[in-house]
Amino acid sequence: MIRLPILMTAMALALSACGSSTGDRGLSGAGIGAGAGAVVGAVTGLTIVEGALIGAAAGGLTGALTDEDTIDLGDPFWK
């Protein structure tokens, strides 16, 4: 089984965000992370819900703590 800190680090490095504001980047990062985390949860010893929660947290933090110059997927679809 993959240990939780290793999983969170790997997911944070793999996830990105879109938008220019911290809120947009955090929200989109959390959404991307939840989807990716659900897949990780399905194929590891975690449950899908646990994976989605970890992914949402990692993606939201990645989006909020980075800026457009570091990671940029363009404008969010709701803009």
PDB file with SEQRES, HELIX, SHEET and CRYST1 records, atoms N, CA, C and O in Angstrom:
SEQRES   1 A   79  MET ILE ARG LEU PRO ILE LEU MET THR ALA MET ALA LEU          
SEQRES   2 A   79  ALA LEU SER ALA CYS GLY SER SER THR GLY ASP ARG GLY          
SEQRES   3 A   79  LEU SER GLY ALA GLY ILE GLY ALA GLY ALA GLY ALA VAL          
SEQRES   4 A   79  VAL GLY ALA VAL THR GLY LEU THR ILE VAL GLU GLY ALA          
SEQRES   5 A   79  LEU ILE GLY ALA ALA ALA GLY GLY LEU THR GLY ALA LEU          
SEQRES   6 A   79  THR ASP GLU ASP THR ILE ASP LEU GLY ASP PRO PHE TRP          
SEQRES   7 A   79  LYS                                                          
HELIX    1 AA1 LEU A    4  ALA A   14  1                                  11    
HELIX    2 AA2 THR A   22  VAL A   43  1                                  22    
HELIX    3 AA3 ILE A   48  LEU A   65  1                                  18    
CRYST1    1.000    1.000    1.000  90.00  90.00  90.00 P 1           1          
ATOM      1  N   MET A   1       0.841  -1.184   0.000  1.00  0.00           N  
ATOM      2  CA  MET A   1       0.000   0.000   0.000  1.00  0.00           C  
ATOM      3  C   MET A   1       0.888   1.250   0.000  1.00  0.00           C  
ATOM      4  O   MET A   1       1.906   1.298   0.690  1.00  0.00           O  
ATOM      5  N   ILE A   2       0.500   2.230  -0.760  1.00  0.00           N  
ATOM      6  CA  ILE A   2       1.243   3.487  -0.837  1.00  0.00           C  
ATOM      7  C   ILE A   2       0.981   4.292   0.428  1.00  0.00           C  
ATOM      8  O   ILE A   2      -0.167   4.435   0.850  1.00  0.00           O  
ATOM      9  N   ARG A   3       2.013   4.802   1.017  1.00  0.00           N  
ATOM     10  CA  ARG A   3       1.856   5.610   2.223  1.00  0.00           C  
ATOM     11  C   ARG A   3       1.259   6.967   1.874  1.00  0.00           C  
ATOM     12  O   ARG A   3       1.520   7.513   0.802  1.00  0.00           O  
ATOM     13  N   LEU A   4       0.465   7.500   2.777  1.00  0.00           N  
ATOM     14  CA  LEU A   4      -0.273   8.745   2.554  1.00  0.00           C  
ATOM     15  C   LEU A   4       0.613   9.933   2.196  1.00  0.00           C  
ATOM     16  O   LEU A   4       0.287  10.629   1.234  1.00  0.00           O  
ATOM     17  N   PRO A   5       1.717  10.219   2.901  1.00  0.00           N  
ATOM     18  CA  PRO A   5       2.541  11.384   2.529  1.00  0.00           C  
ATOM     19  C   PRO A   5       3.140  11.261   1.127  1.00  0.00           C  
ATOM     20  O   PRO A   5       3.229  12.251   0.400  1.00  0.00           O  
ATOM     21  N   ILE A   6       3.549  10.055   0.749  1.00  0.00           N  
ATOM     22  CA  ILE A   6       4.100   9.857  -0.588  1.00  0.00           C  
ATOM     23  C   ILE A   6       3.028  10.099  -1.631  1.00  0.00           C  
ATOM     24  O   ILE A   6       3.277  10.750  -2.645  1.00  0.00           O  
ATOM     25  N   LEU A   7       1.837   9.578  -1.387  1.00  0.00           N  
ATOM     26  CA  LEU A   7       0.723   9.765  -2.313  1.00  0.00           C  
ATOM     27  C   LEU A   7       0.369  11.238  -2.467  1.00  0.00           C  
ATOM     28  O   LEU A   7       0.166  11.717  -3.582  1.00  0.00           O  
ATOM     29  N   MET A   8       0.296  11.956  -1.352  1.00  0.00           N  
ATOM     30  CA  MET A   8      -0.056  13.379  -1.423  1.00  0.00           C  
ATOM     31  C   MET A   8       1.014  14.173  -2.166  1.00  0.00           C  
ATOM     32  O   MET A   8       0.685  15.075  -2.936  1.00  0.00           O  
ATOM     33  N   THR A   9       2.279  13.856  -1.949  1.00  0.00           N  
ATOM     34  CA  THR A   9       3.355  14.554  -2.646  1.00  0.00           C  
ATOM     35  C   THR A   9       3.294  14.299  -4.138  1.00  0.00           C  
ATOM     36  O   THR A   9       3.420  15.227  -4.937  1.00  0.00           O  
ATOM     37  N   ALA A  10       3.102  13.050  -4.516  1.00  0.00           N  
ATOM     38  CA  ALA A  10       3.020  12.707  -5.943  1.00  0.00           C  
ATOM     39  C   ALA A  10       1.833  13.382  -6.605  1.00  0.00           C  
ATOM     40  O   ALA A  10       1.948  13.877  -7.726  1.00  0.00           O  
ATOM     41  N   MET A  11       0.698  13.408  -5.927  1.00  0.00           N  
ATOM     42  CA  MET A  11      -0.484  14.039  -6.504  1.00  0.00           C  
ATOM     43  C   MET A  11      -0.307  15.543  -6.607  1.00  0.00           C  
ATOM     44  O   MET A  11      -0.714  16.144  -7.601  1.00  0.00           O  
ATOM     45  N   ALA A  12       0.288  16.156  -5.610  1.00  0.00           N  
ATOM     46  CA  ALA A  12       0.493  17.605  -5.655  1.00  0.00           C  
ATOM     47  C   ALA A  12       1.403  17.992  -6.808  1.00  0.00           C  
ATOM     48  O   ALA A  12       1.196  19.026  -7.444  1.00  0.00           O  
ATOM     49  N   LEU A  13       2.403  17.176  -7.080  1.00  0.00           N  
ATOM     50  CA  LEU A  13       3.297  17.475  -8.195  1.00  0.00           C  
ATOM     51  C   LEU A  13       2.620  17.265  -9.537  1.00  0.00           C  
ATOM     52  O   LEU A  13       2.950  17.947 -10.507  1.00  0.00           O  
ATOM     53  N   ALA A  14       1.684  16.337  -9.609  1.00  0.00           N  
ATOM     54  CA  ALA A  14       1.047  16.002 -10.879  1.00  0.00           C  
ATOM     55  C   ALA A  14      -0.142  16.895 -11.198  1.00  0.00           C  
ATOM     56  O   ALA A  14      -0.546  16.982 -12.358  1.00  0.00           O  
ATOM     57  N   LEU A  15      -0.708  17.554 -10.211  1.00  0.00           N  
ATOM     58  CA  LEU A  15      -1.928  18.322 -10.425  1.00  0.00           C  
ATOM     59  C   LEU A  15      -1.623  19.759 -10.789  1.00  0.00           C  
ATOM     60  O   LEU A  15      -0.573  20.295 -10.433  1.00  0.00           O  
ATOM     61  N   SER A  16      -2.526  20.362 -11.484  1.00  0.00           N  
ATOM     62  CA  SER A  16      -2.368  21.761 -11.848  1.00  0.00           C  
ATOM     63  C   SER A  16      -3.682  22.494 -11.685  1.00  0.00           C  
ATOM     64  O   SER A  16      -4.671  21.933 -11.213  1.00  0.00           O  
ATOM     65  N   ALA A  17      -3.677  23.743 -12.078  1.00  0.00           N  
ATOM     66  CA  ALA A  17      -4.863  24.557 -11.927  1.00  0.00           C  
ATOM     67  C   ALA A  17      -4.971  25.532 -13.074  1.00  0.00           C  
ATOM     68  O   ALA A  17      -3.994  25.799 -13.775  1.00  0.00           O  
ATOM     69  N   CYS A  18      -6.174  26.065 -13.263  1.00  0.00           N  
ATOM     70  CA  CYS A  18      -6.351  27.062 -14.305  1.00  0.00           C  
ATOM     71  C   CYS A  18      -6.928  28.330 -13.688  1.00  0.00           C  
ATOM     72  O   CYS A  18      -7.545  28.291 -12.623  1.00  0.00           O  
ATOM     73  N   GLY A  19      -6.725  29.431 -14.356  1.00  0.00           N  
ATOM     74  CA  GLY A  19      -7.193  30.719 -13.883  1.00  0.00           C  
ATOM     75  C   GLY A  19      -6.044  31.574 -13.402  1.00  0.00           C  
ATOM     76  O   GLY A  19      -4.915  31.108 -13.250  1.00  0.00           O  
ATOM     77  N   SER A  20      -6.356  32.838 -13.165  1.00  0.00           N  
ATOM     78  CA  SER A  20      -5.309  33.748 -12.720  1.00  0.00           C  
ATOM     79  C   SER A  20      -5.459  34.127 -11.249  1.00  0.00           C  
ATOM     80  O   SER A  20      -4.477  34.506 -10.611  1.00  0.00           O  
ATOM     81  N   SER A  21      -6.668  34.030 -10.701  1.00  0.00           N  
ATOM     82  CA  SER A  21      -6.845  34.387  -9.285  1.00  0.00           C  
ATOM     83  C   SER A  21      -6.598  33.165  -8.405  1.00  0.00           C  
ATOM     84  O   SER A  21      -6.720  32.026  -8.854  1.00  0.00           O  
ATOM     85  N   THR A  22      -6.255  33.417  -7.162  1.00  0.00           N  
ATOM     86  CA  THR A  22      -6.008  32.329  -6.219  1.00  0.00           C  
ATOM     87  C   THR A  22      -7.257  31.478  -6.038  1.00  0.00           C  
ATOM     88  O   THR A  22      -7.167  30.253  -5.949  1.00  0.00           O  
ATOM     89  N   GLY A  23      -8.413  32.113  -5.983  1.00  0.00           N  
ATOM     90  CA  GLY A  23      -9.666  31.366  -5.818  1.00  0.00           C  
ATOM     91  C   GLY A  23      -9.957  30.455  -6.990  1.00  0.00           C  
ATOM     92  O   GLY A  23     -10.313  29.292  -6.798  1.00  0.00           O  
ATOM     93  N   ASP A  24      -9.810  30.968  -8.208  1.00  0.00           N  
ATOM     94  CA  ASP A  24     -10.022  30.141  -9.395  1.00  0.00           C  
ATOM     95  C   ASP A  24      -9.052  28.977  -9.443  1.00  0.00           C  
ATOM     96  O   ASP A  24      -9.434  27.847  -9.749  1.00  0.00           O  
ATOM     97  N   ARG A  25      -7.801  29.258  -9.139  1.00  0.00           N  
ATOM     98  CA  ARG A  25      -6.776  28.218  -9.199  1.00  0.00           C  
ATOM     99  C   ARG A  25      -7.002  27.159  -8.113  1.00  0.00           C  
ATOM    100  O   ARG A  25      -6.827  25.967  -8.362  1.00  0.00           O  
ATOM    101  N   GLY A  26      -7.386  27.591  -6.922  1.00  0.00           N  
ATOM    102  CA  GLY A  26      -7.669  26.638  -5.849  1.00  0.00           C  
ATOM    103  C   GLY A  26      -8.871  25.772  -6.155  1.00  0.00           C  
ATOM    104  O   GLY A  26      -8.842  24.563  -5.922  1.00  0.00           O  
ATOM    105  N   LEU A  27      -9.938  26.379  -6.677  1.00  0.00           N  
ATOM    106  CA  LEU A  27     -11.155  25.641  -7.006  1.00  0.00           C  
ATOM    107  C   LEU A  27     -10.926  24.655  -8.138  1.00  0.00           C  
ATOM    108  O   LEU A  27     -11.324  23.494  -8.042  1.00  0.00           O  
ATOM    109  N   SER A  28     -10.291  25.104  -9.202  1.00  0.00           N  
ATOM    110  CA  SER A  28     -10.062  24.194 -10.324  1.00  0.00           C  
ATOM    111  C   SER A  28      -9.055  23.109  -9.946  1.00  0.00           C  
ATOM    112  O   SER A  28      -9.201  21.960 -10.365  1.00  0.00           O  
ATOM    113  N   GLY A  29      -8.044  23.456  -9.166  1.00  0.00           N  
ATOM    114  CA  GLY A  29      -7.091  22.454  -8.696  1.00  0.00           C  
ATOM    115  C   GLY A  29      -7.756  21.389  -7.835  1.00  0.00           C  
ATOM    116  O   GLY A  29      -7.428  20.206  -7.932  1.00  0.00           O  
ATOM    117  N   ALA A  30      -8.699  21.819  -6.986  1.00  0.00           N  
ATOM    118  CA  ALA A  30      -9.422  20.865  -6.146  1.00  0.00           C  
ATOM    119  C   ALA A  30     -10.278  19.933  -6.987  1.00  0.00           C  
ATOM    120  O   ALA A  30     -10.359  18.738  -6.706  1.00  0.00           O  
ATOM    121  N   GLY A  31     -10.914  20.470  -8.014  1.00  0.00           N  
ATOM    122  CA  GLY A  31     -11.730  19.631  -8.899  1.00  0.00           C  
ATOM    123  C   GLY A  31     -10.895  18.620  -9.668  1.00  0.00           C  
ATOM    124  O   GLY A  31     -11.249  17.444  -9.755  1.00  0.00           O  
ATOM    125  N   ILE A  32      -9.790  19.087 -10.223  1.00  0.00           N  
ATOM    126  CA  ILE A  32      -8.887  18.190 -10.950  1.00  0.00           C  
ATOM    127  C   ILE A  32      -8.334  17.138  -9.985  1.00  0.00           C  
ATOM    128  O   ILE A  32      -8.256  15.956 -10.319  1.00  0.00           O  
ATOM    129  N   GLY A  33      -7.955  17.581  -8.797  1.00  0.00           N  
ATOM    130  CA  GLY A  33      -7.398  16.662  -7.804  1.00  0.00           C  
ATOM    131  C   GLY A  33      -8.390  15.618  -7.331  1.00  0.00           C  
ATOM    132  O   GLY A  33      -8.023  14.463  -7.119  1.00  0.00           O  
ATOM    133  N   ALA A  34      -9.647  16.014  -7.164  1.00  0.00           N  
ATOM    134  CA  ALA A  34     -10.662  15.055  -6.718  1.00  0.00           C  
ATOM    135  C   ALA A  34     -10.856  13.956  -7.760  1.00  0.00           C  
ATOM    136  O   ALA A  34     -10.977  12.779  -7.421  1.00  0.00           O  
ATOM    137  N   GLY A  35     -10.882  14.352  -9.023  1.00  0.00           N  
ATOM    138  CA  GLY A  35     -11.026  13.349 -10.082  1.00  0.00           C  
ATOM    139  C   GLY A  35      -9.841  12.407 -10.141  1.00  0.00           C  
ATOM    140  O   GLY A  35     -10.010  11.191 -10.225  1.00  0.00           O  
ATOM    141  N   ALA A  36      -8.651  12.960 -10.097  1.00  0.00           N  
ATOM    142  CA  ALA A  36      -7.444  12.133 -10.133  1.00  0.00           C  
ATOM    143  C   ALA A  36      -7.343  11.270  -8.877  1.00  0.00           C  
ATOM    144  O   ALA A  36      -6.946  10.107  -8.945  1.00  0.00           O  
ATOM    145  N   GLY A  37      -7.700  11.842  -7.742  1.00  0.00           N  
ATOM    146  CA  GLY A  37      -7.639  11.098  -6.489  1.00  0.00           C  
ATOM    147  C   GLY A  37      -8.605   9.934  -6.438  1.00  0.00           C  
ATOM    148  O   GLY A  37      -8.302   8.895  -5.852  1.00  0.00           O  
ATOM    149  N   ALA A  38      -9.785  10.103  -7.057  1.00  0.00           N  
ATOM    150  CA  ALA A  38     -10.755   9.003  -7.111  1.00  0.00           C  
ATOM    151  C   ALA A  38     -10.179   7.824  -7.892  1.00  0.00           C  
ATOM    152  O   ALA A  38     -10.372   6.669  -7.514  1.00  0.00           O  
ATOM    153  N   VAL A  39      -9.475   8.120  -8.979  1.00  0.00           N  
ATOM    154  CA  VAL A  39      -8.832   7.061  -9.764  1.00  0.00           C  
ATOM    155  C   VAL A  39      -7.742   6.390  -8.937  1.00  0.00           C  
ATOM    156  O   VAL A  39      -7.646   5.163  -8.909  1.00  0.00           O  
ATOM    157  N   VAL A  40      -6.923   7.191  -8.267  1.00  0.00           N  
ATOM    158  CA  VAL A  40      -5.864   6.632  -7.423  1.00  0.00           C  
ATOM    159  C   VAL A  40      -6.471   5.770  -6.319  1.00  0.00           C  
ATOM    160  O   VAL A  40      -5.963   4.690  -6.018  1.00  0.00           O  
ATOM    161  N   GLY A  41      -7.551   6.247  -5.723  1.00  0.00           N  
ATOM    162  CA  GLY A  41      -8.215   5.469  -4.672  1.00  0.00           C  
ATOM    163  C   GLY A  41      -8.758   4.149  -5.174  1.00  0.00           C  
ATOM    164  O   GLY A  41      -8.761   3.156  -4.447  1.00  0.00           O  
ATOM    165  N   ALA A  42      -9.219   4.133  -6.422  1.00  0.00           N  
ATOM    166  CA  ALA A  42      -9.783   2.914  -6.987  1.00  0.00           C  
ATOM    167  C   ALA A  42      -8.723   1.850  -7.273  1.00  0.00           C  
ATOM    168  O   ALA A  42      -9.030   0.658  -7.267  1.00  0.00           O  
ATOM    169  N   VAL A  43      -7.492   2.265  -7.522  1.00  0.00           N  
ATOM    170  CA  VAL A  43      -6.464   1.301  -7.894  1.00  0.00           C  
ATOM    171  C   VAL A  43      -5.442   1.040  -6.791  1.00  0.00           C  
ATOM    172  O   VAL A  43      -4.498   0.276  -6.993  1.00  0.00           O  
ATOM    173  N   THR A  44      -5.619   1.659  -5.642  1.00  0.00           N  
ATOM    174  CA  THR A  44      -4.718   1.427  -4.505  1.00  0.00           C  
ATOM    175  C   THR A  44      -5.525   0.883  -3.337  1.00  0.00           C  
ATOM    176  O   THR A  44      -6.692   0.526  -3.496  1.00  0.00           O  
ATOM    177  N   GLY A  45      -4.918   0.820  -2.188  1.00  0.00           N  
ATOM    178  CA  GLY A  45      -5.591   0.326  -0.995  1.00  0.00           C  
ATOM    179  C   GLY A  45      -6.562   1.325  -0.382  1.00  0.00           C  
ATOM    180  O   GLY A  45      -7.275   0.993   0.565  1.00  0.00           O  
ATOM    181  N   LEU A  46      -6.598   2.547  -0.911  1.00  0.00           N  
ATOM    182  CA  LEU A  46      -7.541   3.558  -0.419  1.00  0.00           C  
ATOM    183  C   LEU A  46      -8.922   3.304  -1.013  1.00  0.00           C  
ATOM    184  O   LEU A  46      -9.056   2.581  -2.001  1.00  0.00           O  
ATOM    185  N   THR A  47      -9.940   3.896  -0.412  1.00  0.00           N  
ATOM    186  CA  THR A  47     -11.248   3.876  -1.055  1.00  0.00           C  
ATOM    187  C   THR A  47     -11.312   5.025  -2.054  1.00  0.00           C  
ATOM    188  O   THR A  47     -10.463   5.917  -2.042  1.00  0.00           O  
ATOM    189  N   ILE A  48     -12.309   4.998  -2.908  1.00  0.00           N  
ATOM    190  CA  ILE A  48     -12.474   6.071  -3.899  1.00  0.00           C  
ATOM    191  C   ILE A  48     -12.699   7.401  -3.188  1.00  0.00           C  
ATOM    192  O   ILE A  48     -12.161   8.426  -3.607  1.00  0.00           O  
ATOM    193  N   VAL A  49     -13.484   7.393  -2.122  1.00  0.00           N  
ATOM    194  CA  VAL A  49     -13.767   8.627  -1.378  1.00  0.00           C  
ATOM    195  C   VAL A  49     -12.496   9.166  -0.723  1.00  0.00           C  
ATOM    196  O   VAL A  49     -12.236  10.369  -0.769  1.00  0.00           O  
ATOM    197  N   GLU A  50     -11.707   8.285  -0.118  1.00  0.00           N  
ATOM    198  CA  GLU A  50     -10.453   8.734   0.498  1.00  0.00           C  
ATOM    199  C   GLU A  50      -9.526   9.339  -0.551  1.00  0.00           C  
ATOM    200  O   GLU A  50      -8.923  10.388  -0.325  1.00  0.00           O  
ATOM    201  N   GLY A  51      -9.416   8.677  -1.692  1.00  0.00           N  
ATOM    202  CA  GLY A  51      -8.580   9.196  -2.773  1.00  0.00           C  
ATOM    203  C   GLY A  51      -9.064  10.550  -3.254  1.00  0.00           C  
ATOM    204  O   GLY A  51      -8.264  11.459  -3.475  1.00  0.00           O  
ATOM    205  N   ALA A  52     -10.388  10.688  -3.417  1.00  0.00           N  
ATOM    206  CA  ALA A  52     -10.953  11.954  -3.883  1.00  0.00           C  
ATOM    207  C   ALA A  52     -10.707  13.076  -2.885  1.00  0.00           C  
ATOM    208  O   ALA A  52     -10.393  14.198  -3.282  1.00  0.00           O  
ATOM    209  N   LEU A  53     -10.845  12.789  -1.599  1.00  0.00           N  
ATOM    210  CA  LEU A  53     -10.611  13.813  -0.577  1.00  0.00           C  
ATOM    211  C   LEU A  53      -9.146  14.241  -0.537  1.00  0.00           C  
ATOM    212  O   LEU A  53      -8.843  15.431  -0.451  1.00  0.00           O  
ATOM    213  N   ILE A  54      -8.245  13.270  -0.598  1.00  0.00           N  
ATOM    214  CA  ILE A  54      -6.817  13.596  -0.602  1.00  0.00           C  
ATOM    215  C   ILE A  54      -6.468  14.378  -1.868  1.00  0.00           C  
ATOM    216  O   ILE A  54      -5.733  15.364  -1.811  1.00  0.00           O  
ATOM    217  N   GLY A  55      -6.995  13.935  -3.005  1.00  0.00           N  
ATOM    218  CA  GLY A  55      -6.730  14.623  -4.269  1.00  0.00           C  
ATOM    219  C   GLY A  55      -7.268  16.044  -4.282  1.00  0.00           C  
ATOM    220  O   GLY A  55      -6.606  16.955  -4.778  1.00  0.00           O  
ATOM    221  N   ALA A  56      -8.464  16.240  -3.740  1.00  0.00           N  
ATOM    222  CA  ALA A  56      -9.040  17.583  -3.689  1.00  0.00           C  
ATOM    223  C   ALA A  56      -8.190  18.510  -2.825  1.00  0.00           C  
ATOM    224  O   ALA A  56      -7.965  19.668  -3.178  1.00  0.00           O  
ATOM    225  N   ALA A  57      -7.719  17.992  -1.688  1.00  0.00           N  
ATOM    226  CA  ALA A  57      -6.873  18.805  -0.817  1.00  0.00           C  
ATOM    227  C   ALA A  57      -5.546  19.137  -1.498  1.00  0.00           C  
ATOM    228  O   ALA A  57      -5.103  20.285  -1.484  1.00  0.00           O  
ATOM    229  N   ALA A  58      -4.917  18.124  -2.094  1.00  0.00           N  
ATOM    230  CA  ALA A  58      -3.625  18.344  -2.757  1.00  0.00           C  
ATOM    231  C   ALA A  58      -3.783  19.280  -3.953  1.00  0.00           C  
ATOM    232  O   ALA A  58      -2.967  20.182  -4.141  1.00  0.00           O  
ATOM    233  N   GLY A  59      -4.819  19.079  -4.758  1.00  0.00           N  
ATOM    234  CA  GLY A  59      -5.031  19.931  -5.926  1.00  0.00           C  
ATOM    235  C   GLY A  59      -5.387  21.353  -5.555  1.00  0.00           C  
ATOM    236  O   GLY A  59      -4.910  22.300  -6.181  1.00  0.00           O  
ATOM    237  N   GLY A  60      -6.230  21.512  -4.535  1.00  0.00           N  
ATOM    238  CA  GLY A  60      -6.588  22.853  -4.088  1.00  0.00           C  
ATOM    239  C   GLY A  60      -5.395  23.625  -3.562  1.00  0.00           C  
ATOM    240  O   GLY A  60      -5.227  24.808  -3.857  1.00  0.00           O  
ATOM    241  N   LEU A  61      -4.570  22.946  -2.782  1.00  0.00           N  
ATOM    242  CA  LEU A  61      -3.359  23.596  -2.270  1.00  0.00           C  
ATOM    243  C   LEU A  61      -2.381  23.923  -3.394  1.00  0.00           C  
ATOM    244  O   LEU A  61      -1.781  24.998  -3.415  1.00  0.00           O  
ATOM    245  N   THR A  62      -2.225  22.984  -4.329  1.00  0.00           N  
ATOM    246  CA  THR A  62      -1.331  23.239  -5.459  1.00  0.00           C  
ATOM    247  C   THR A  62      -1.798  24.451  -6.242  1.00  0.00           C  
ATOM    248  O   THR A  62      -0.996  25.318  -6.591  1.00  0.00           O  
ATOM    249  N   GLY A  63      -3.100  24.516  -6.521  1.00  0.00           N  
ATOM    250  CA  GLY A  63      -3.636  25.651  -7.260  1.00  0.00           C  
ATOM    251  C   GLY A  63      -3.499  26.957  -6.515  1.00  0.00           C  
ATOM    252  O   GLY A  63      -3.162  27.981  -7.108  1.00  0.00           O  
ATOM    253  N   ALA A  64      -3.757  26.932  -5.219  1.00  0.00           N  
ATOM    254  CA  ALA A  64      -3.715  28.163  -4.428  1.00  0.00           C  
ATOM    255  C   ALA A  64      -2.292  28.644  -4.151  1.00  0.00           C  
ATOM    256  O   ALA A  64      -2.059  29.844  -4.005  1.00  0.00           O  
ATOM    257  N   LEU A  65      -1.355  27.723  -4.077  1.00  0.00           N  
ATOM    258  CA  LEU A  65       0.011  28.088  -3.701  1.00  0.00           C  
ATOM    259  C   LEU A  65       0.949  28.304  -4.883  1.00  0.00           C  
ATOM    260  O   LEU A  65       2.115  28.650  -4.691  1.00  0.00           O  
ATOM    261  N   THR A  66       0.460  28.107  -6.086  1.00  0.00           N  
ATOM    262  CA  THR A  66       1.266  28.373  -7.279  1.00  0.00           C  
ATOM    263  C   THR A  66       0.657  29.555  -8.025  1.00  0.00           C  
ATOM    264  O   THR A  66      -0.455  29.983  -7.715  1.00  0.00           O  
ATOM    265  N   ASP A  67       1.372  30.072  -8.990  1.00  0.00           N  
ATOM    266  CA  ASP A  67       0.810  31.155  -9.794  1.00  0.00           C  
ATOM    267  C   ASP A  67       0.833  30.773 -11.273  1.00  0.00           C  
ATOM    268  O   ASP A  67       1.321  29.705 -11.643  1.00  0.00           O  
ATOM    269  N   GLU A  68       0.299  31.658 -12.109  1.00  0.00           N  
ATOM    270  CA  GLU A  68       0.197  31.381 -13.545  1.00  0.00           C  
ATOM    271  C   GLU A  68       1.547  31.119 -14.197  1.00  0.00           C  
ATOM    272  O   GLU A  68       1.630  30.368 -15.169  1.00  0.00           O  
ATOM    273  N   ASP A  69       2.599  31.729 -13.676  1.00  0.00           N  
ATOM    274  CA  ASP A  69       3.921  31.532 -14.264  1.00  0.00           C  
ATOM    275  C   ASP A  69       4.471  30.135 -13.996  1.00  0.00           C  
ATOM    276  O   ASP A  69       5.304  29.641 -14.755  1.00  0.00           O  
ATOM    277  N   THR A  70       4.013  29.498 -12.927  1.00  0.00           N  
ATOM    278  CA  THR A  70       4.480  28.171 -12.569  1.00  0.00           C  
ATOM    279  C   THR A  70       3.688  27.087 -13.291  1.00  0.00           C  
ATOM    280  O   THR A  70       4.265  26.227 -13.955  1.00  0.00           O  
ATOM    281  N   ILE A  71       2.365  27.133 -13.160  1.00  0.00           N  
ATOM    282  CA  ILE A  71       1.460  26.154 -13.767  1.00  0.00           C  
ATOM    283  C   ILE A  71       0.287  26.917 -14.350  1.00  0.00           C  
ATOM    284  O   ILE A  71      -0.328  27.727 -13.657  1.00  0.00           O  
ATOM    285  N   ASP A  72      -0.035  26.674 -15.615  1.00  0.00           N  
ATOM    286  CA  ASP A  72      -1.141  27.385 -16.249  1.00  0.00           C  
ATOM    287  C   ASP A  72      -1.849  26.482 -17.251  1.00  0.00           C  
ATOM    288  O   ASP A  72      -1.268  26.080 -18.259  1.00  0.00           O  
ATOM    289  N   LEU A  73      -3.099  26.170 -16.967  1.00  0.00           N  
ATOM    290  CA  LEU A  73      -3.931  25.407 -17.890  1.00  0.00           C  
ATOM    291  C   LEU A  73      -4.911  26.306 -18.634  1.00  0.00           C  
ATOM    292  O   LEU A  73      -5.849  25.813 -19.261  1.00  0.00           O  
ATOM    293  N   GLY A  74      -4.709  27.598 -18.572  1.00  0.00           N  
ATOM    294  CA  GLY A  74      -5.602  28.516 -19.257  1.00  0.00           C  
ATOM    295  C   GLY A  74      -6.719  29.002 -18.349  1.00  0.00           C  
ATOM    296  O   GLY A  74      -6.659  28.859 -17.128  1.00  0.00           O  
ATOM    297  N   ASP A  75      -7.737  29.580 -18.970  1.00  0.00           N  
ATOM    298  CA  ASP A  75      -8.877  30.102 -18.193  1.00  0.00           C  
ATOM    299  C   ASP A  75      -9.805  28.969 -17.798  1.00  0.00           C  
ATOM    300  O   ASP A  75      -9.966  28.007 -18.549  1.00  0.00           O  
ATOM    301  N   PRO A  76     -10.426  29.075 -16.607  1.00  0.00           N  
ATOM    302  CA  PRO A  76     -11.396  28.057 -16.210  1.00  0.00           C  
ATOM    303  C   PRO A  76     -12.632  28.130 -17.118  1.00  0.00           C  
ATOM    304  O   PRO A  76     -12.936  29.182 -17.679  1.00  0.00           O  
ATOM    305  N   PHE A  77     -13.336  27.009 -17.255  1.00  0.00           N  
ATOM    306  CA  PHE A  77     -14.484  26.958 -18.166  1.00  0.00           C  
ATOM    307  C   PHE A  77     -15.628  27.865 -17.730  1.00  0.00           C  
ATOM    308  O   PHE A  77     -16.456  28.243 -18.559  1.00  0.00           O  
ATOM    309  N   TRP A  78     -15.696  28.228 -16.433  1.00  0.00           N  
ATOM    310  CA  TRP A  78     -16.810  29.063 -15.978  1.00  0.00           C  
ATOM    311  C   TRP A  78     -16.574  30.546 -16.234  1.00  0.00           C  
ATOM    312  O   TRP A  78     -17.448  31.357 -15.925  1.00  0.00           O  
ATOM    313  N   LYS A  79     -15.439  30.927 -16.780  1.00  0.00           N  
ATOM    314  CA  LYS A  79     -15.176  32.333 -17.066  1.00  0.00           C  
ATOM    315  C   LYS A  79     -15.511  32.648 -18.506  1.00  0.00           C  
ATOM    316  O   LYS A  79     -15.356  33.789 -18.940  1.00  0.00           O  
TER     317      LYS A  79                                                      
END                                                                             
